[in-house]
């Protein structure tokens, strides 16, 4: 078969694909109408993950799973956009890693609104200014994002989904490396590049900024100033790249949470995750007793993180992630048992344990 014949076949397939996508979107619009009549949410994380997992099972290749998910992310994004005008709040300005994580999760067809800090994101969703918010929760190098943890304790919003984003840090400046005296970035990004900075810019002053993208914007016209951020921020603000991939660990990944007013139902035939926050009594073996309800039922506890409660000195909250959904009988029973022995127990949400 010659080149022209192959291209004609591709053109024919493209017409079929476009026709089928539009048929799918028409059906999605009808579902959206029914949802609105019943007061249901247009974004249903459990259904989304179930569809994606079925597609992966159907896929014979050579299209890889990551690419397949990305293609259908945009189809689903277009469907949600047709069902309802939807706004996603994120930690701004534009081109932050939180913005990229939000786009990875929700696609290009929805509306996005930047906020200055994490508290503002929670407040925007609570007030109805945004339908959902995306916040960073932990980094594989620097650990937990404590402001997000604190807001989860204070807010009535629920975690409805999660998203992981590979983080690549670059150094941006209009000055040459030998003239850099100040480096701006978010404190997590500065921590992720600690060894590189000590080696290449040992005398530079490190200045914490509200976000990586805001740091790039700050040094756009500042002689001697540099910023650490992702490639997208440098492109957006047109600042030259001095060094690429300066993070200390190559497997630098940040986990983000999607927060909303309604929880997510359990994924059928798939893995779910449940997040809790608890306080424990100041007794010997109290922490061991608090996790026993999970181990005794064979529930996998995949994360535990301590954080000062700020109620009194040396009093701590413990943030716990377990595999399973709140509606699963073993998980539900474990939480009920936990409530009987702990002064404070709060369910933060159950959601698909998706990549």
MOZI-V819996 format. One line per field, one symbol per residue. ss: DSSP state (@ for helix, = for strand, . for the rest). psi: psi as a letter, one per 40 degrees, with the letter a starting at -180 (. if undefined). Layout:
# MOZI-V819996
ss = ???
psi = ???
This chain:
# MOZI-V819996
ss = ..@@@@@@@@@@@@@@@@@@@@@@@@@@@@@@@@@@@.......@@@@@@@@@@@@@@......@@@@@@@@@@@@@@@@@@@...=====.....@@@@@@@@@@....=====..@@@@@@@@@@....========...==.@@@@@@@@@...=========...===....@@@..====.@@@@@@.@@@@@@@....====...@@@@@@@......=====.@@@@@@@...===.........========...........========......@@@@@@@@@@.....========.......========.....@@@@@@@@@@@@@..=========...
psi = hidddddddddddddddddddddddddddddddddddefiidhgddddddddddddddheiehidddddddddddddddddddihhhhhihaaieidddddddddeaeeiihhiididddddddddeedidiihiidiiedeaihdddddddddieiiheiihhhhhhhihhieiideehehhiiidddddefdddddddfdeihhhiididddddddedfhheiiihiiddddddefhihdiifeidhdghhhhiihiidhihiihhfihiihhihiiiigihedddddeddddeefhhheihhihhdedihfhiihhhhihiidehdddddddddddeeidhhhheiiihgi.
